[in-house]
Amino acid sequence: MCGIAGVLGIDDAGTSRRVVDRQLELLRHRGPDASGSFVEGPARIAQTRLAVIDLLTGDPPIANEDGTIGVALNGEIYNFRELRDGLRARGHQLRSHGDTEVIAHLAEELDPADLARRLDGMFAFALWDARRRRLVLGRDRLGKKPLYYWHAHGRLVFGSELKAVLADPTVPRELNPRAIPAYLAFGYVPEPETFFDGVLSLPPGHVLTMEPGARPILERYWSPPIAGLGDAAPIKVDHEEAARLVRAGLEAAVRRRLIADVPLGAFLSGGVDSSAIVALMAGAVHHRVRTFTIGFEDADGFDERPYARQVAERYDTEHHEEVVSPDAVDLLETLVWHHDQPFGDSSAIPTYLLNQMTRTEVTVALSGDGGDELFAGYERFVAALLLSRYRHVPRRVRALVRDGAGRLPPGAAAGRGASLRRFTAAAELDLPDAYRAWVGLMPDALRREAVDPDGDWGVADYASIWEASAGARPLDRLLDLNLRTYLPGDLLVKADRMSMAHGLEVRSPFLDTALVELALRLPPAVKIRGLRRKVVLTDAVADLLPEAILTRRKRGFGVPLGRWFRTDLLDYMQTTIGAADARVRAHVAGPVVDRLIARHLDGSRDHGHLLWTLLTLEVFLRRQGW
């Protein structure tokens, strides 16, 4: 894994060199093993390297035979050996044994979109083609690896993280006025926007090309298939055959991710997804798999170590676990620095700590990310589908249920009370709005009271994604919506920043291209059956896992925010977002902030996640001086 950065634009060469040197310094945590730059004409492309494959000949800069095409790569190309063999058969001379050089040679033969389409992996790349006088940026299909850019007046600055783009003094540091309303709606800013006005994220499945002095051109080379639309014909199989296909696809995906010249391990949470990955790893390697789990010593049910141990014992893994009592205040500043902008998902805390522990033993770890996205593992998928039936219940009865749910204490039935409240609140909404209400952060009415009611571009974009899938089956549309919003906006951002904070490469077999394209074309009936979620995946790996893992209720990878804001974080909260001079109050209505704090402290509501979101925003605004 690596960090990439660079500048395209005619200026004082010394200025560009200083900017790129600063970019490499800021991205050192992503690639501590080596760094280098390819410089030609108006282009300067740079990379920090985390050495995983080809330890001896893979250091940057990497170029083709005659040095006319230079490449920087962040990520892994899993089919690089097949691509390399094909290039050599066609007469190309390759000097290294890794994947970056393959891109340089493919660029001699293919246009940018076809080049990206040939790559199977997680990647963000930059290449300068001196013969064609063009810069090409590319990002993987789902957005596993990040890439940000800014352009103006024929100049373009890019980097793996926002801090690398902002290292160029010509890039303005101005607050994007559309960011805060969207952030309060989702807990992140939907792509391609960021908190910095004019600084954009290259969308997943896209390439960008730019010639000096011109404007960049974006082109989509891949979209997630939606069964029944376009060329994505539904796969007509029964449940048993679907489970067999899923098992075979997941086995192949795991094997593809075991290529490395450094130690590998796996995260193990005790859930079906990570447990299945560990089980398949154990059957594919000839040594003990190293597994990693963290837990919390608390009474809130966030400790999954006992479940993880069952899997570790079954497969005789070299198991590592750690009990953490994080100093959330100190971590908050660290998390904001690594994310470069507010990030409302508090599970970044345990994710950061898990990656930190794992990096002490291995350089690469496999994770279970993506299983819920492909096979409908979230509660919200079932809830959204049930709403269509619930709306046939008489309105008076629905009102009684809603009133009863509102009187339940915040922690009723280990969180089921909160689920029931969300369900009844969404009952009067259309399906996409109901789904957003379930997965979103701040309800629309409260958000419009808190911020500018005209700031709904993120919600409008959400609606347009939903409309684009019209004609497909409801569950397929919901999966597509989740894959284009929450996955790249939250889950993959968290996975990348928290792993790269420690120079750890994380690979996600569930997000394998072939497995994604298979899963999204399977019938909805094999994914959800009644109230059961992720049915086909669970059945596909049932013989590999202990019964307790298969039947336990899914829990998120979270922290006890509700309790923390009444204890450990109470004073900090009151002196930051609770203070009259809080920066956040210049952007979010003070009475709304006060009401959220008061209702959380008196126990009438659990607003832990909203308070964390505001606190993260406050820290960011202070850091920027906004």
Order of alpha helices (4+ residues) and beta strands (2+ residues): beta-alpha-beta-beta-beta-beta-alpha-alpha-alpha-beta-beta-beta-beta-alpha-alpha-beta-beta-beta-alpha-beta-alpha-beta-alpha-beta-alpha-alpha-beta-alpha-alpha-alpha-alpha-alpha-alpha-alpha-alpha-alpha-beta-alpha-alpha-alpha-alpha-alpha-alpha-alpha
